[in-house]
Amino acid sequence: MCARAHVAPKRLEAPGPTTDELNLIFTAAAQAPDHGNIQPWRFILVPQEKRAALGQAFLRALQERDANASKAELNFAFEKAFRAPCLILAVVDHGPTEPQVPAHERQIALGCAIQNMLLMAQALSIGSGITSGQAMNSRFVREVFRLTPNEEAMCYLTFGQVTTYKSKRKRSDVSEIVSSME
Ligand SMILES: Cc1cc2nc3c(=O)[nH]c(=O)nc-3n(C[C@H](O)[C@H](O)[C@H](O)COP(=O)(O)O)c2cc1C
């Protein structure tokens, strides 16, 4: 559990998780706490045959942000959709089913689900990473995933075999993150 570390999508290669492994990863997600039992999140897989559509959304989002983006920059944005053998969008649902469960609790619930997935992947010796980016909730990305008005794209999860390891970020000491109430 303490060995988990982010692996950038470009350092994850095939094979991705098998169907059984992916099922375990999503089953781990489903164990996350859920105030009010409202299931305020979901995941959307991006299979290989849909990567180009996502790449096109990234490209168009960049064009909208920067009308002067070069061909190389646009191509770089497009290519990002092809990284990692397994690519998943994490989506939070902001309502309106249970208004007493505020946005931050819904986001925490999704964060718990994501961490469960990362730890399950770690247990299965599968590399994983979380990324976001400026195109996250651009209209093009929202359209390609068919998000509803209540939904917000939060981050991408990527899974695969680790090609190259980077040294792990120094973790905080327990004394730095815990104190006793005075
Ligand atoms: C919601 C979220 C989005 C992130 N997006 C990016 C990103 O777009 N690019 C990136 O390099 N790191 C991103 N990170 C950070 C990495 O996932 C990772 O946490 C960081 O590199 C530190 O590595 P560690 O998880 O091994 O400590 C994001 C983290 C979170 C929680």
The ligand as an SDF file (V2000), in Angstrom:
LIG
                    3D

 31 33  0  0  0  0  0  0  0  0999 V2000
   -6.7500   15.1020   -9.5500 C   0  0  0  0  0  0  0  0  0  0  0  0
   -5.2840   15.0530   -9.9020 C   0  0  0  0  0  0  0  0  0  0  0  0
   -4.8800   15.4720  -11.1570 C   0  0  0  0  0  0  0  0  0  0  0  0
   -3.5260   15.4280  -11.5120 C   0  0  0  0  0  0  0  0  0  0  0  0
   -3.1310   15.8290  -12.7660 N   0  0  0  0  0  0  0  0  0  0  0  0
   -1.8410   15.7560  -13.1330 C   0  0  0  0  0  0  0  0  0  0  0  0
   -1.4130   16.1100  -14.4490 C   0  0  0  0  0  0  0  0  0  0  0  0
   -2.2040   16.4950  -15.3010 O   0  0  0  0  0  0  0  0  0  0  0  0
   -0.1000   15.9990  -14.7510 N   0  0  0  0  0  0  0  0  0  0  0  0
    0.8160   15.5640  -13.8300 C   0  0  0  0  0  0  0  0  0  0  0  0
    2.0030   15.4850  -14.1620 O   0  0  0  0  0  0  0  0  0  0  0  0
    0.4360   15.2180  -12.5850 N   0  0  0  0  0  0  0  0  0  0  0  0
   -0.8570   15.3010  -12.2100 C   0  0  0  0  0  0  0  0  0  0  0  0
   -1.2360   14.9460  -10.9410 N   0  0  0  0  0  0  0  0  0  0  0  0
   -0.2190   14.5310   -9.9970 C   0  0  0  0  0  0  0  0  0  0  0  0
    0.2010   13.0870  -10.1760 C   0  0  0  0  0  0  0  0  0  0  0  0
   -0.9210   12.2410  -10.3280 O   0  0  0  0  0  0  0  0  0  0  0  0
    1.0100   12.5760   -8.9580 C   0  0  0  0  0  0  0  0  0  0  0  0
    0.2150   12.5570   -7.8280 O   0  0  0  0  0  0  0  0  0  0  0  0
    2.2240   13.4140   -8.7030 C   0  0  0  0  0  0  0  0  0  0  0  0
    3.0860   13.3320   -9.8110 O   0  0  0  0  0  0  0  0  0  0  0  0
    2.9940   12.9210   -7.4650 C   0  0  0  0  0  0  0  0  0  0  0  0
    3.3080   11.5780   -7.5730 O   0  0  0  0  0  0  0  0  0  0  0  0
    2.8440   10.5360   -6.4450 P   0  0  0  0  0  0  0  0  0  0  0  0
    1.3610   10.3370   -6.6300 O   0  0  0  0  0  0  0  0  0  0  0  0
    3.6540    9.3210   -6.6850 O   0  0  0  0  0  0  0  0  0  0  0  0
    3.1560   11.1700   -5.1370 O   0  0  0  0  0  0  0  0  0  0  0  0
   -2.5730   14.9770  -10.5690 C   0  0  0  0  0  0  0  0  0  0  0  0
   -3.0030   14.5240   -9.3110 C   0  0  0  0  0  0  0  0  0  0  0  0
   -4.3320   14.5620   -8.9770 C   0  0  0  0  0  0  0  0  0  0  0  0
   -4.7580   14.0830   -7.6160 C   0  0  0  0  0  0  0  0  0  0  0  0
  1  2  1  0
  2  3  1  0
  2 30  2  0
  3  4  2  0
  4  5  1  0
  4 28  1  0
  5  6  2  0
  6  7  1  0
  6 13  1  0
  7  8  2  0
  7  9  1  0
  9 10  1  0
 10 11  2  0
 10 12  1  0
 12 13  2  0
 13 14  1  0
 14 15  1  0
 14 28  1  0
 15 16  1  0
 16 17  1  0
 16 18  1  0
 18 19  1  0
 18 20  1  0
 20 21  1  0
 20 22  1  0
 22 23  1  0
 23 24  1  0
 24 25  2  0
 24 26  1  0
 24 27  1  0
 28 29  2  0
 29 30  1  0
 30 31  1  0
M  END
$$$$
